């Protein structure tokens, strides 16, 4: 077999790992400290709707310690303490505004939360998670100025590149809105991470692979991939209880193949922050068993070797 010459930024891996990028950029391990700053979401407060996205129960994505009412500084203290015990080699902590829509509010209110986090002595940077329709120019100008002094990243929930799928899960925006937001954030010099949720009802394999080409054409710095898991209390979980055939879920083996097929078609310059997610068992209705993320990573790496493939192998510049 002729070994491929992989891009040097892949290191010893077959895909571009964001973890390696950050470690190299900041000279040591970086950990994000998840926060719940008390924001809401236009898809929940009545602005766009009250039902939210059918797959959403923020508890499924939020560490247990954030379920209790804690101030921002206490959350940072507690989160940093936990991460220090688990990863003693961590060199830098970034405050991760994760729960709900963290750019949805008056600019002065948003500024006060971001700046409070940055005033913590152990926090070096910010990561701000949001929806694509909540990124006004005034906020981007402010974030761009802030990024001159601190590392700052914006995470945008794309979820799917298919408008019919987005409508079916009551997302409240289309793919064009995501593409526009990614371009606008990047134009302000801010690194953008997109979230993609594979397996939403109505999404075909062709749609999932087509997403790799659509996203490669955008100025994304990195991607977080998630596989659909049904969280108790969500509308999608109720749909599944009524008719499980209408909400098919991946087997671990199928998901591994999908991730690799997707990576093959993705630009080798988009870093991968996550290749899947882990929903706590107490919140997960289905699948009954889930592969731990560390095992999923090992299996994807092993299968890429077996398939003699790598990120971008089938990528063609449009
Ligand atoms: S997934 Fe995000 S945008 Fe959708 S309802 Fe939940 S918090 Fe709102």
Boltz pocket constraint, residues with backbone or C-beta under 6 A from the ligand:
constraints:
  - pocket:
      binder: B
      contacts: [[A, 40], [A, 41], [A, 42], [A, 43], [A, 44], [A, 51], [A, 52], [A, 53], [A, 56], [A, 57], [A, 58], [A, 99], [A, 100], [A, 101], [A, 131], [A, 157], [A, 171]]
      max_distance: 6.0
